[in-house]
Amino acid sequence: MSRASTGRARHLRFQALALFTLAVGLFPVPFAASIADPVQLAGAFFGWAVAMYLFAAGGTLVAALTFDRGAPLRPGWLLLSASYLVLIPALIRLGPKATGLFAGSLRTPWVSSLASIVSGALAVTGFILLSRAWRASGLDTSSRTARVAARLVALAVAVALAGPDLVERLPAALHGDILAAGDVITDLLDGGLFVVAMPVLSAALMLGGGLVAWPWLMLLSSVVAWLGYDAIDVYGSAAGLDDRTVRIAEEVLRTLGAAFAFSAGIAQRWMMTDAFRDK
């Protein structure tokens, strides 16, 4: 098989992975269509969310274990895996109430807020380590101007998605609302993820063949989904959507965020194994 044919075949495999990820992201819709009772639906979403966090943690762990100890990319992927694992204990402690479709109140909002903050901090640190390893590899030949432009575009997207929720929650956070403070910090961390990762994706896309961009493209898709998760409540309310529809949309975006993280890890594994075979 020629090099060009091999490249096309590999692109097709990554494209199939991306389509699979999008299909997984739509799973909450049939859940909602088949379960009318909000308590039962909350239970279904609860179990699904735990499964998806494990799914994401497993995929990113696969990427980390692809590299030997001491490899520059390994710590970043390990931190991304940990960023999903830390969400699971808080979710289990809150139970179906964490999905927002249960008729009870959150008695321990600090658990959810703390888990989200720790998760976001781990993810940002992981992205920073991955981007530094990328630059140190010598693959990034983009100019400083191009990197700054990519960050500005990323910042504009992050502000458009996370900004309204941040503005809405900030007054309550300043008045001591723990849950609101957690939401504000999470919005900032999610926006920071996008700003850190966008220059790497733009540089990766410039490389011949573009195969190396797939893990970053899926990581960025994960971050966009999480930014959408932050934004959907505000935008959904502004659009006149009812609470159930907004909650289903949130679950779709949460699923996409976790599923694309899993796929990014698998894509990184494929990239490394393909590179090994080509030697």
C-alpha positions in Angstrom: 0.0 0.0 0.0 1.4 3.5 -0.9 2.0 6.1 1.7 -0.9 8.2 0.4 -3.3 5.2 0.6 -2.1 4.4 4.1 -2.7 8.0 5.2 -6.2 8.0 3.8 -7.0 4.7 5.5 -5.7 6.1 8.8 -7.8 9.2 8.4 -10.8 7.0 7.8 -10.3 5.2 11.0 -10.1 8.4 13.0 -13.2 9.8 11.3 -15.0 6.6 12.2 -13.9 7.1 15.8 -15.3 10.7 15.7 -18.6 9.5 14.3 -18.8 6.9 17.0 -18.2 9.5 19.6 -21.0 11.7 18.2 -23.4 8.8 18.2 -22.6 8.0 21.9 -23.3 11.7 22.7 -26.9 11.3 21.6 -27.6 8.3 23.9 -29.3 10.5 26.6 -32.0 11.5 24.0 -33.5 8.0 23.7 -33.2 7.6 27.5 -35.4 10.7 27.9 -37.8 9.6 25.2 -38.4 6.2 26.9 -38.6 7.5 30.5 -41.3 9.9 31.4 -41.0 9.9 35.2 -38.4 12.5 36.2 -37.1 10.5 39.2 -36.5 7.4 37.0 -34.9 9.6 34.4 -32.6 11.1 37.1 -31.6 7.6 38.1 -30.8 6.7 34.4 -28.8 9.9 33.9 -26.9 9.3 37.2 -25.8 5.8 36.2 -24.9 7.0 32.7 -22.8 9.9 34.0 -20.8 7.6 36.3 -20.2 5.2 33.3 -19.1 8.1 31.1 -16.7 9.5 33.6 -15.1 6.0 33.9 -15.2 5.8 30.1 -13.3 9.1 29.8 -10.8 8.2 32.5 -10.1 4.9 30.9 -9.5 6.3 27.4 -7.1 9.0 28.7 -5.3 6.4 30.9 -4.8 4.3 27.8 -3.0 7.3 26.2 -0.9 7.8 29.3 0.2 4.1 29.4 1.2 4.2 25.8 4.2 6.2 26.9 7.1 5.0 29.0 7.8 6.4 32.4 9.5 9.8 32.0 8.0 10.5 28.6 6.9 14.2 28.4 3.4 13.4 27.3 2.6 10.8 30.0 2.0 13.1 33.0 -0.5 15.3 31.0 -2.6 12.3 30.0 -2.5 10.9 33.6 -3.8 14.2 34.9 -6.6 14.2 32.4 -7.6 10.7 33.5 -7.5 11.9 37.2 -9.7 14.9 36.3 -12.5 12.5 35.5 -11.9 10.1 38.3 -12.2 12.8 41.0 -15.7 13.6 39.7 -17.1 10.1 40.5 -17.0 10.1 44.3 -18.9 13.4 44.5 -21.4 12.2 41.9 -22.0 9.0 43.8 -22.4 10.9 47.1 -25.0 13.2 45.7 -26.7 10.4 43.8 -29.5 11.1 41.3 -29.9 14.6 42.8 -26.8 15.5 40.9 -28.6 15.3 37.6 -31.1 18.0 38.5 -34.2 15.9 37.8 -34.8 14.8 41.4 -37.3 16.5 43.7 -34.8 17.0 46.5 -32.3 19.7 47.3 -28.5 19.4 47.2 -27.6 19.1 50.9 -23.9 19.1 50.3 -23.3 21.5 47.3 -19.7 22.0 48.4 -19.0 18.4 47.4 -20.0 19.0 43.8 -18.3 22.4 43.7 -15.0 21.1 45.2 -15.0 18.1 42.8 -15.6 20.4 39.8 -12.8 22.8 40.8 -10.3 20.0 41.5 -11.2 18.3 38.2 -10.8 21.6 36.3 -7.5 22.3 37.9 -6.2 18.9 37.1 -7.4 19.2 33.5 -5.8 22.6 33.0 -2.5 21.4 34.4 -2.7 18.3 32.2 -3.4 20.5 29.1 -0.5 22.8 30.0 1.9 19.8 30.3 0.7 18.3 27.0 1.1 21.7 25.2 4.6 22.1 26.6 5.6 18.6 25.5 4.2 19.4 22.1 6.3 22.5 21.8 9.4 20.7 23.1 9.0 18.0 20.5 9.9 20.4 17.7 6.7 19.7 15.8 5.3 23.2 16.5 6.6 25.4 13.7 3.9 28.0 14.0 4.8 31.6 14.5 4.2 33.6 17.7 1.6 35.7 15.8 -0.3 32.5 14.8 -0.3 31.3 18.4 -1.5 34.6 19.7 -4.3 34.7 17.1 -5.3 31.1 18.0 -5.5 32.1 21.6 -7.6 35.2 20.9 -10.1 33.1 18.8 -10.2 30.5 21.6 -10.8 33.3 24.2 -13.7 34.7 22.1 -15.3 31.3 21.8 -14.9 30.7 25.6 -16.3 34.1 26.5 -19.3 33.5 24.2 -20.0 30.1 25.7 -19.0 30.4 29.4 -19.4 34.2 29.8 -23.1 34.4 30.3 -23.2 31.7 33.0 -20.2 33.3 34.7 -21.9 36.8 34.7 -25.1 35.3 36.0 -23.5 33.3 38.8 -20.8 35.9 39.8 -23.1 38.1 42.1 -24.2 35.1 44.1 -20.6 33.8 44.3 -19.5 37.2 45.7 -22.2 36.9 48.3 -20.9 33.6 49.6 -22.9 31.1 47.6 -20.6 28.1 47.5 -22.3 26.4 44.6 -22.2 29.6 42.5 -18.6 30.2 43.4 -17.8 26.7 42.2 -19.7 27.4 38.9 -17.7 30.6 38.4 -14.4 28.9 39.0 -15.4 26.0 36.7 -16.3 28.4 34.0 -13.0 30.1 34.2 -11.1 26.7 34.2 -13.0 25.4 31.2 -12.3 28.6 29.3 -8.7 28.3 30.2 -8.5 24.8 28.8 -9.7 26.0 25.5 -7.3 28.9 25.3 -4.3 26.6 26.2 -5.2 23.9 23.7 -6.3 25.9 20.6 -2.8 27.0 19.5 -1.6 23.3 19.6 -4.5 22.2 17.4 -3.9 25.0 14.9 -0.2 24.1 14.7 -1.0 20.3 14.4 -3.4 21.0 11.5 -0.6 22.7 9.6 1.5 19.5 9.6 1.5 17.4 6.4 -1.2 14.8 6.5 -2.8 16.2 9.6 -3.0 12.9 11.4 -1.2 14.2 14.4 -4.0 16.7 14.9 -6.7 14.1 15.6 -6.0 13.7 19.4 -6.0 17.5 19.8 -9.1 17.9 17.7 -10.9 15.4 19.9 -9.6 17.1 23.1 -10.8 20.5 21.8 -14.2 18.9 21.0 -14.4 17.7 24.5 -13.6 21.1 25.9 -16.2 22.7 23.6 -18.8 20.3 24.9 -18.0 21.1 28.5 -18.2 24.9 27.7 -21.6 24.1 26.1 -22.5 22.3 29.3 -21.7 25.5 31.3 -23.7 27.6 28.9 -26.8 25.6 28.1 -28.7 26.6 31.2 -28.5 30.3 30.5 -29.0 30.0 26.7 -31.7 27.4 27.1 -33.6 29.7 29.5 -33.2 32.6 27.2 -34.6 30.5 24.3 -37.6 29.6 26.4 -36.7 25.9 26.7 -38.4 24.0 29.6 -36.3 22.6 32.4 -36.6 19.0 31.2 -35.3 19.9 27.7 -32.4 21.9 29.2 -31.5 19.0 31.4 -31.5 16.6 28.5 -29.3 19.0 26.5 -26.9 19.2 29.5 -26.6 15.4 29.6 -25.9 15.3 25.9 -23.1 17.8 26.3 -21.7 16.1 29.4 -21.7 12.8 27.4 -20.0 14.4 24.5 -17.4 16.0 26.8 -16.5 12.6 28.4 -16.8 10.6 25.1 -14.5 12.9 23.2 -11.9 12.7 26.0 -12.1 8.9 25.7 -11.6 9.1 21.9 -8.7 11.6 22.3 -6.9 9.0 24.4 -7.6 6.3 21.8 -6.5 8.5 19.0 -3.3 9.2 20.8 -2.7 5.5 21.2 -3.3 4.9 17.5 -0.9 7.7 16.6 1.9 6.2 18.6 1.3 2.6 17.5 1.2 3.8 13.8 4.4 5.8 14.3 6.1 2.7 15.8 5.0 0.5 12.8 6.4 3.1 10.3 9.8 3.0 11.8 
